[in-house]
Amino acid sequence: MEDKEKRNTGCTTEEKEEGQGTGWHEEHKKKRKKDDAVEELKRALEEKEEVVKSLQEKILYLQAEFENYKKLKIKEKQDTLKFGNEVLVKELLPVLDNLEMALDHTEKTEDYKGIYEGVRITLNAFLKVLEKAGVTRIEAAGKKFDPNLHEAFYQEEKKDMEPDTVISEFQKGYLLNNRLVRPSRVIVSKKPEIQ
């Protein structure tokens, strides 16, 4: 009879009395599933917390690395500004040596033609160094006055010359990589005033 009862209700009389049976098993299974789900969620949360912690450490590391990179770039920029003209200076030193030799030579001789020639050679060497650095002279004499390149120092009446033509240069002008560094100071022609 117990077997028959167990088949109908899913539990024996003793189990019924103790409150155990199919209903209890179902509840127990549900509770176990709930507990398992909670445990799984806790494990998933712990894993996510580990991932977050790992990412935070990476972020801190990257921040420190970026700060070091910024400091390095600032130092490189300062060094570039400080020593950027080193190549130019090295190339100008022989020109300086030549000028000093020319001055020494003037104390020992009356040969002005030789001094002139030495200074002219030194000037040409100096201009070549500047040219390598991107410096070019502005050719102004005989050209039309250009306020972007020339600064009128004086105007002179000229009958045989177009007005606003550069007669001569008082001070040469220079460009650095096609940017004006110093305008040419020039004397410019003008029409004679009729009297």
C-alpha positions in Angstrom: 0.0 0.0 0.0 2.9 2.3 0.7 4.2 1.8 -2.8 0.8 2.6 -4.2 0.5 5.7 -2.1 4.0 6.8 -3.1 3.1 6.5 -6.7 0.0 8.6 -6.3 1.4 11.4 -4.1 5.1 11.1 -4.8 5.9 10.3 -1.1 5.3 7.7 1.6 3.2 8.2 4.6 6.2 8.7 6.8 7.5 11.4 4.4 4.1 13.0 4.4 4.2 13.2 8.2 7.7 14.6 8.2 6.6 17.2 5.5 8.9 15.7 2.9 7.7 14.6 -0.5 7.5 15.8 -4.0 6.5 19.4 -3.0 9.4 19.6 -0.6 11.8 18.3 -3.2 10.6 20.9 -5.7 11.0 23.6 -3.1 14.4 22.3 -2.2 15.4 22.2 -5.9 14.2 25.8 -6.4 16.1 26.9 -3.3 19.2 25.0 -4.4 18.9 26.6 -7.9 18.5 30.0 -6.3 21.5 29.4 -4.1 23.5 28.2 -7.1 22.4 31.2 -9.1 23.5 33.5 -6.2 26.8 31.7 -6.0 27.3 32.0 -9.8 26.5 35.7 -9.7 28.9 36.2 -6.8 31.6 34.4 -8.8 30.8 36.5 -11.9 30.9 39.7 -9.8 34.3 38.7 -8.3 35.6 38.0 -11.8 34.3 41.4 -13.0 35.9 43.1 -9.9 39.2 41.5 -10.8 38.9 42.7 -14.4 38.0 46.2 -13.1 41.0 46.1 -10.7 43.3 45.0 -13.5 42.0 47.7 -15.8 42.5 50.3 -13.1 46.1 49.2 -12.6 46.7 49.4 -16.4 45.2 52.9 -16.5 47.5 54.0 -13.6 50.4 52.5 -15.4 49.5 54.2 -18.7 49.0 57.5 -16.9 52.5 57.3 -15.3 53.9 56.3 -18.7 52.2 59.2 -20.4 53.5 61.7 -17.7 57.0 60.3 -18.3 56.5 60.7 -22.1 55.3 64.3 -21.6 58.4 65.1 -19.5 60.7 63.6 -22.1 59.1 65.6 -24.9 59.4 68.8 -22.9 63.1 68.1 -22.2 63.6 67.3 -25.9 61.9 70.5 -26.9 64.0 72.5 -24.5 67.2 70.8 -25.8 66.1 71.5 -29.4 65.6 75.2 -28.5 68.8 75.3 -26.6 71.0 73.4 -29.1 69.1 73.7 -32.3 71.6 76.1 -33.8 74.6 73.9 -32.9 75.2 72.9 -36.6 75.0 76.5 -37.7 77.4 77.6 -35.0 79.9 74.9 -35.9 79.8 76.1 -39.5 80.2 79.7 -38.5 83.3 79.1 -36.3 85.7 78.8 -39.3 84.3 82.1 -40.6 85.0 83.7 -37.2 88.6 82.2 -37.3 89.1 83.8 -40.7 87.9 87.2 -39.4 90.3 87.0 -36.5 93.2 86.0 -38.8 92.3 89.0 -41.0 92.5 91.3 -38.0 95.8 89.8 -37.0 97.1 90.3 -40.5 96.0 94.0 -40.6 98.2 94.7 -37.6 101.3 93.2 -39.3 101.0 94.7 -42.9 100.1 97.6 -45.0 98.8 95.4 -47.8 95.3 96.6 -48.0 94.5 94.8 -51.2 95.4 91.5 -49.4 93.2 92.4 -46.4 90.4 93.3 -48.7 90.7 90.0 -50.5 90.8 88.1 -47.2 87.7 89.8 -45.9 85.9 89.3 -49.2 86.6 85.5 -49.1 85.5 85.4 -45.5 82.2 87.2 -46.4 81.6 84.7 -49.2 82.2 81.8 -46.8 79.8 83.4 -44.3 77.1 83.8 -46.9 77.5 80.2 -48.0 76.9 79.1 -44.4 73.8 81.2 -44.1 72.6 79.9 -47.4 72.9 76.3 -46.1 70.7 77.4 -43.1 68.0 78.7 -45.5 69.0 82.4 -45.4 68.9 84.3 -48.7 69.7 87.9 -49.5 67.0 90.2 -51.0 68.3 91.7 -54.2 66.9 95.2 -54.3 69.1 97.5 -56.4 67.4 98.3 -59.7 64.1 96.6 -58.7 60.7 98.1 -58.2 60.1 99.2 -54.6 58.2 96.5 -52.7 57.0 97.5 -49.2 56.8 93.7 -48.3 60.6 93.4 -48.8 62.0 96.9 -48.7 62.0 99.8 -46.2 62.4 103.2 -47.8 65.2 105.0 -46.1 65.4 108.0 -48.4 63.9 109.2 -51.6 66.0 110.8 -54.4 64.9 112.6 -57.5 66.0 110.8 -60.7 65.2 111.9 -64.2 66.6 108.8 -65.9 64.8 106.3 -63.7 61.3 105.1 -63.2 59.7 106.4 -60.0 59.6 103.9 -57.1 62.7 102.1 -58.2 65.4 101.1 -55.8 68.5 103.2 -56.5 70.8 101.6 -53.9 70.8 99.7 -50.7 71.8 101.2 -47.4 71.4 97.9 -45.6 70.8 94.5 -47.2 67.6 92.5 -46.4 67.3 88.8 -45.7 64.8 86.0 -45.9 64.8 82.8 -43.9 63.2 80.0 -45.8 61.2 82.6 -47.8 60.1 84.5 -44.6 61.2 88.0 -44.2 63.8 88.3 -41.4 64.9 91.9 -42.2 63.8 94.2 -45.0 66.3 95.9 -47.2 66.8 99.6 -46.2 66.8 101.3 -49.6 67.0 104.7 -51.4 64.1 105.0 -53.8 63.8 107.1 -56.9 61.0 109.7 -57.3 60.0 112.1 -60.1 61.7 115.4 -60.0 59.5 118.2 -58.8 58.7 120.7 -61.6 59.9 124.2 -60.7 
